[in-house]
């Protein structure tokens, strides 16, 4: 029976489905990052949402073989440490696309119509119709999307429904794809910044994207333009953004921040900055629909892992780098592949990937091995001369 520790809130439906797979489940949503090393115990699978998984947790988890992030981003998990320990890290991509796009659009509208400010005044007994009636309007404005992935595309479709002109930039974005999506193509992020009335950021947090949106980007933006970030706080240089708010009148709508509180219920220290923006506390993916979809993604990852030894959406597997493919056609007998591996081992060749396929009837099989070096002629002759070998080929 596989043991699973769920260290964040997860749908009870998903917990029941995991139990039906024969798993032993421990649900402890109140665990903090500092608690995990002492709590992970004999767990083989760890499921987290916002709780950070540090190298200390991974070092302490002797039986751990799979970490699942109940969401898309994995920047809260020490991927390097997990990979060093041979632990799969998987996520649940695309499950929160609609939810995040909805909030991004909501923040855009909030920036233009100042809905939170008007609500606060109304609750304070102030009827400021003249003040809040001064709104530029969104129709015909240009929305620049930085990161045209699944969420960026969903936002583009929603914005087009409001007659907003959409332009985009991504590293992999092409003029052909832009034409297919009926949005404008920008060659660089700075070109997008110059052309946009509104910018919405949808980038993953990686070492390469830290402070990707910086002072140079904000300098290119129009005075009084709107800026929305629902991706990750680290992507934006907060100091540069605050300066742009103060000096250029940039209207900011944020759901994510640098140095966010570690837990769901906590204090937010930078109230001065918060007073200058339209803000929400990292709730982009937090809808019932998204939560149910993510929970099912967790179940699917565990199911695939139990059936194949690999999760459905592994994020820390090295890409195929070896092009040396050894194909061994053989009779399906005990010890054949062990003999092949012994010969390769004795000449210092490492097998990086291996897949053995059995033909109908069970008499014969074909094994593909990706090698880090090419076997010499002598090794190939030894392999070909083994008992129960039909044919050996390099491809």
C-alpha positions, 0 to 999 in steps of 0.5 A, spaced: 500 500 500 502 506 497 503 512 503 500 519 501 501 525 505 497 531 502 500 537 506 495 542 503 487 542 502 485 538 497 478 536 494 475 530 499 472 527 492 480 526 490 482 523 497 476 518 496 479 516 489 486 516 492 483 511 497 480 507 492 486 506 488 489 502 495 493 508 498 494 510 505 492 517 506 494 522 511 491 529 510 494 535 514 493 541 510 496 546 516 503 543 515 508 549 514 514 548 510 518 548 516 514 542 519 514 538 513 521 535 514 518 532 521 512 530 518 514 527 511 516 520 515 515 514 510 510 517 505 512 515 498 508 521 495 507 528 497 502 532 495 502 540 496 499 546 493 502 552 496 507 549 501 514 549 500 518 543 499 525 544 501 531 540 500 531 539 508 524 536 506 527 532 501 533 529 505 528 527 510 524 523 506 527 517 505 521 513 502 519 519 497 519 517 490 513 522 487 512 530 489 505 532 486 504 540 485 496 541 485 497 546 480 501 548 474 507 552 477 513 548 481 517 554 483 515 552 490 519 545 490 526 544 490 527 541 483 534 540 483 534 536 490 528 532 488 532 530 481 538 529 485 535 524 489 531 521 483 524 523 485 519 525 480 516 532 481 509 532 477 504 538 476 497 539 474 498 543 468 492 547 464 487 545 470 486 553 472 487 556 465 479 559 466 480 561 473 486 565 472 484 568 465 477 570 469 481 574 475 486 577 470 480 580 466 477 582 473 483 586 475 483 589 468 476 592 469 478 593 476 483 598 474 479 601 469 473 602 473 476 603 480 471 598 483 475 596 489 476 604 491 468 605 489 466 599 493 470 602 499 468 609 499 460 606 498 461 602 505 464 608 508 458 612 506 461 616 501 457 617 494 462 619 489 458 618 483 462 624 479 469 621 481 468 614 479 464 616 473 470 618 470 472 612 466 476 611 460 473 605 458 476 599 455 473 598 448 478 599 443 484 599 447 490 595 446 491 589 451 499 586 451 499 579 453 506 577 455 506 569 455 501 567 450 500 560 453 494 557 455 492 562 460 494 568 455 490 565 450 484 564 454 485 571 456 485 574 449 479 570 447 475 573 453 478 580 451 476 580 444 469 579 446 469 586 449 472 589 443 479 590 446 485 589 441 490 584 443 497 583 441 502 578 444 509 576 445 512 569 448 519 566 446 516 561 442 510 566 439 510 566 431 507 571 426 503 565 424 500 563 431 499 570 432 495 570 425 491 564 427 489 567 434 487 573 430 492 577 435 498 582 433 505 579 434 510 583 437 518 581 436 520 584 443 517 585 450 519 592 449 515 593 443 509 590 446 510 595 452 510 601 448 504 599 444 499 597 450 494 600 454 494 594 458 499 589 460 497 582 463 503 578 465 503 570 464 510 567 465 512 561 469 517 563 475 524 560 472 531 563 474 531 566 467 524 570 468 526 573 475 525 580 474 523 579 467 519 585 467 523 591 470 525 598 470 526 598 462 519 595 461 516 600 465 519 606 462 517 603 455 509 603 458 505 609 456 503 614 462 497 612 465 497 605 462 494 599 466 499 593 468 496 586 471 500 580 474 497 574 475 503 569 474 508 569 479 511 575 483 518 574 482 517 575 475 516 583 476 521 587 479 516 590 485 521 596 486 521 598 479 513 597 479 512 602 485 516 607 481 512 606 475 506 607 479 508 613 483 512 617 477 508 614 471 501 613 474 501 606 472 495 603 474 496 596 477 492 590 478 496 584 482 494 577 485 501 575 486 507 578 489 514 578 491 516 575 498 508 572 499 506 570 506 507 562 506 500 560 508 493 562 506 491 566 512 497 571 514 499 578 515 501 582 508 506 587 511 507 591 505 500 595 506 503 601 503 504 598 496 498 595 497 494 601 498 497 603 491 494 597 487 488 593 486 490 587 489 488 580 491 491 575 495 494 570 490 487 567 488 487 566 481 487 559 481 482 558 487 475 557 484 471 551 485 471 549 478 479 549 478 480 546 485 476 540 482 480 539 476 486 540 479 484 535 484 482 530 478 489 532 476 493 529 482 489 523 482 491 522 474 498 523 476 498 518 482 494 513 477 499 513 472 505 513 477 502 506 480 501 503 473 507 505 469 512 508 475 512 515 471 507 520 473 502 523 468 506 530 468 513 529 470 517 536 470 524 534 472 526 529 467 532 530 463 530 531 455 533 526 451 540 527 449 543 521 447 542 519 439 545 512 440 540 507 439 541 500 440 536 496 438 536 488 440 531 483 437 531 477 441 527 471 444 523 472 450 527 468 455 530 469 462 536 473 462 537 475 455 537 483 457 541 482 463 546 479 459 546 485 454 547 490 460 553 486 463 556 487 456 555 494 456 557 495 463 564 491 462 565 496 456 563 503 460 557 504 456 551 507 460 544 505 458 540 512 459 533 509 457 530 502 455 524 500 453 522 492 451 516 491 447 513 484 447 510 481 440 504 477 440 504 470 442 510 472 447 515 468 443 519 474 441 521 482 443 524 488 441 528 492 446 530 499 444 536 502 449 539 509 449 546 509 450 551 515 452 557 512 448 557 508 441 559 500 442 565 498 438 565 493 433 568 487 438 562 489 443 557 489 437 559 482 435 559 479 443 552 482 443 550 479 436 553 472 438 549 471 445 544 466 446 537 468 444 539 474 440 535 475 433 539 481 431 542 487 434 542 494 430 545 501 431 540 506 429 
